[in-house]
Amino acid sequence: MILEVCDLAKKYNKNSNYTISDINMCVKEGEIVGIVGHNGAGKSTTIKSICGMHPYEKGTIKICDYDLQKEPIKAKMNFGYVPDEFSLYEKMTGMEFINFMADIYKVSTEERIKQVNEFQKLFQLGPSINKTIRTYSHGMKQKISIMAALIHNPKLFILDEPMVGLDPYTSNQVKEYFKIHAKRGNGVLFSSHNLDVVQKLCERCYVIDQGKLIKEIDIIEFNKKGQDLEKYFLEITKREALV
C-alpha cells in the first residue's frame, strides 16, 4: 500500500468542531485516485494533512509504510506534492528550481538529467526552462511545479486542483503523465472540481462533504453501469450545483 489514512481528524486553533473527521482512504500501487467535494468540504485540509503541512489531532497517515508523525522525513521522501497555489522561487530559472528540489531529495546528477529529459519531451518547456519563473505563464508554472515535484521519482504523487487555469493542451499533458506514473507502479492522488476528469481518469474516488468522508466510489464499476459521476455527486451531497 502506498498511502493509508486511518480515522484522520483535524481542527484549527481552538475550534471545538473538527474541520475534517473520520477520514479513511488509501492509494494502491498503479492507482489514480480522486478526492471530490464542494468548496470548503475539507479536500485541501485532507491533502495538506497527508503532506504533513497541517498537524492533526487524531488518526494515522502512512506513506509507503512510514508513519507521517513518527518518521516524517522518510514518509515525505516518498511523495511529491503540487499545491493549488504555486509556491515557487520566481527569481530562479525553471532549471535552477528543479535542481534545488533535486538537491533536497538527494537525486544524483545522472538521474536528474534523465528525469528532466523525459519531462521536457512530455511538457515541452524547451529553452524556457532556463528563463526566470516570474516570466512564466500559469501553465508553464504548473509544468515546472510538476517537474520539480517528480524529480525524485516519488511513489506517491499528490496534487490539489491540478487542472485549474490550464489550457486544454497542458491539461492533457498532465493527465497523460498521471497514467504514465501509475503504470510504473506508483500512485496518484488529486482533488478536483472537474468530475468529468475524475470519472475518465481515476480507478476510485472519495467524496468528502462537510468535513466527512461520505462515499468511496469504484469508478471502474461505476462506468460499467453507465452512471454519471456529477449527477450522482449532486444527489448524495444534496447541493444544487458545484461552485
C-alpha positions in Angstrom: 0.0 0.0 0.0 1.4 3.4 -1.0 -0.9 5.5 1.2 -3.0 4.6 4.2 -5.1 7.2 6.0 -7.0 5.9 9.1 -9.5 7.8 11.2 -7.9 11.2 10.3 -9.3 14.2 12.2 -8.2 17.8 12.2 -9.4 21.0 13.7 -7.9 24.5 13.5 -6.7 26.6 16.5 -9.1 26.4 19.4 -12.2 25.4 17.4 -14.4 22.9 19.2 -15.5 21.3 15.9 -13.3 19.3 13.7 -12.7 20.6 10.2 -12.4 17.0 9.0 -13.0 13.8 10.9 -13.3 10.1 10.3 -11.3 10.3 7.0 -10.2 6.8 5.8 -8.7 6.4 2.4 -5.9 4.6 0.6 -3.9 4.6 -2.6 -2.6 1.3 -4.0 0.2 0.7 -6.5 -0.8 1.6 -10.0 -3.9 3.6 -9.0 -5.1 7.1 -9.8 -7.4 8.2 -7.0 -9.6 11.4 -6.8 -11.0 13.4 -4.0 -14.1 15.4 -4.8 -16.3 17.8 -2.8 -17.8 21.2 -2.7 -15.8 24.3 -1.8 -15.0 24.2 1.9 -15.8 20.5 2.2 -12.3 19.6 3.5 -10.5 18.4 0.4 -7.5 20.7 0.8 -7.3 20.2 4.6 -7.2 16.5 4.0 -4.4 16.8 1.4 -2.4 19.2 3.4 -2.6 16.9 6.4 -1.4 13.9 4.3 1.5 16.1 3.1 2.5 17.0 6.7 1.7 20.6 6.3 -1.1 20.6 8.9 -0.8 18.8 12.3 -3.7 16.6 13.0 -5.3 15.6 16.3 -6.4 12.1 15.6 -5.7 9.2 13.3 -2.7 7.9 11.4 -1.2 8.5 8.0 1.3 6.1 6.5 3.2 6.6 3.2 5.0 3.5 2.0 4.6 2.1 5.5 6.2 5.1 7.1 4.1 6.8 9.8 4.0 10.5 9.0 4.1 11.6 12.6 6.8 9.1 13.8 9.0 9.1 10.7 8.2 12.3 8.8 11.3 12.6 6.8 11.2 9.0 5.5 7.5 9.5 4.7 8.0 12.8 2.9 10.8 11.3 0.8 8.2 9.1 -0.9 5.8 11.7 -2.2 5.8 14.7 -4.4 3.2 17.5 -3.9 1.8 20.2 -6.2 -0.4 22.7 -4.3 -3.4 24.6 -5.6 -1.5 27.8 -5.3 2.1 27.9 -6.7 4.9 28.1 -4.2 7.9 28.9 -6.4 11.1 30.9 -6.1 10.3 33.2 -9.0 13.8 34.8 -9.3 15.2 31.3 -10.1 15.1 29.8 -13.5 13.0 26.7 -14.0 16.1 24.6 -14.2 17.5 26.2 -11.0 14.3 25.4 -9.2 14.3 21.8 -10.4 18.0 21.4 -9.3 17.1 23.0 -5.9 14.4 20.3 -5.4 16.7 17.6 -6.7 19.3 18.6 -4.1 16.8 18.4 -1.3 15.8 14.9 -2.3 19.5 13.9 -2.9 18.9 13.0 -6.6 22.1 12.1 -8.4 23.2 14.2 -11.4 22.6 11.3 -13.7 19.1 10.7 -12.5 18.0 14.3 -12.6 19.3 14.6 -16.2 17.3 11.5 -17.2 14.2 12.9 -15.4 14.4 16.3 -16.9 14.9 14.9 -20.4 11.8 12.8 -20.1 9.7 15.8 -18.7 10.9 18.0 -21.5 9.7 15.5 -24.1 6.3 15.4 -22.4 5.8 19.0 -21.3 7.9 20.8 -23.9 9.1 23.8 -22.0 12.1 23.9 -24.3 14.5 26.9 -23.8 12.1 28.4 -21.4 13.3 26.0 -18.7 16.4 28.4 -18.4 14.3 31.5 -18.1 13.2 33.0 -14.7 10.0 31.6 -13.4 8.5 35.1 -12.9 8.2 35.3 -16.7 6.2 32.1 -16.9 2.5 31.8 -17.8 0.2 29.9 -15.4 0.5 26.7 -17.5 4.3 26.9 -17.5 4.4 27.4 -13.7 2.2 24.3 -13.4 4.6 22.3 -15.6 7.7 23.4 -13.6 5.9 22.6 -10.3 5.1 19.1 -11.5 8.6 18.6 -12.8 10.1 19.7 -9.5 7.7 17.6 -7.5 8.6 14.5 -9.5 12.3 14.9 -9.9 13.0 12.3 -7.2 10.5 9.8 -8.8 8.2 9.5 -5.8 6.0 6.6 -5.2 3.0 8.9 -4.5 2.2 12.0 -6.5 -0.3 14.4 -4.7 -2.0 17.3 -6.4 -4.6 19.8 -5.2 -6.8 21.0 -8.1 -4.2 20.4 -10.8 -6.3 21.4 -13.8 -7.4 24.8 -12.7 -6.5 27.5 -15.2 -4.7 25.2 -17.6 -5.3 25.3 -21.4 -6.6 22.0 -23.0 -3.2 21.0 -24.3 -1.4 21.4 -21.0 -4.3 19.8 -19.1 -4.0 16.8 -21.5 -0.2 16.6 -20.9 -0.7 16.5 -17.1 -3.4 13.8 -17.4 -1.2 11.7 -19.6 1.6 11.8 -17.1 -0.7 10.6 -14.4 -1.2 7.5 -16.4 2.5 7.1 -17.0 3.3 7.5 -13.4 0.6 5.0 -12.3 1.6 2.4 -14.9 5.1 2.3 -13.3 3.6 1.0 -10.1 3.2 4.4 -8.4 0.1 6.1 -7.1 -1.6 9.4 -7.9 -3.9 11.3 -5.5 -5.6 14.5 -6.6 -8.5 16.7 -5.7 -10.7 18.2 -8.3 -14.0 20.0 -9.0 -13.9 18.6 -12.5 -15.9 15.4 -12.1 -15.7 14.5 -15.8 -11.9 14.3 -15.4 -12.2 12.2 -12.3 -14.6 9.8 -13.9 -12.4 9.4 -17.0 -9.1 9.2 -15.2 -9.5 7.5 -11.8 -9.9 3.9 -10.6 -11.6 5.2 -7.4 -12.7 8.4 -5.9 -13.6 9.6 -2.4 -16.4 12.1 -1.7 -15.9 14.5 1.2 -18.8 16.6 2.4 -18.9 19.0 5.3 -15.6 17.6 6.6 -16.6 13.9 6.5 -15.9 11.1 4.0 -19.3 10.1 2.9 -18.6 7.8 0.0 -15.9 5.7 -1.7 -16.7 5.1 -5.4 -15.3 2.3 -7.6 -15.1 4.3 -10.8 -14.5 1.3 -12.9 -17.7 -0.4 -11.8 -19.5 2.9 -11.8 -18.6 3.4 -15.5 -19.7 -0.2 -16.4 -23.1 0.7 -15.2 -23.2 3.9 -17.4 -23.7 6.2 -14.4 -22.8 9.9 -14.4 -20.5 10.9 -11.6 -21.6 14.6 -11.5 -25.2 13.7 -11.2 -24.6 11.1 -8.5 -22.3 13.5 -6.6 -25.0 16.2 -6.6 -27.6 13.7 -5.4 -25.5 12.4 -2.4 -24.3 15.8 -1.3 -27.7 17.3 -1.7 -26.4 20.5 -3.3 -27.8 22.3 -6.4 -24.5 22.7 -8.2 -20.8 22.9 -8.0 -19.4 26.3 -7.2 
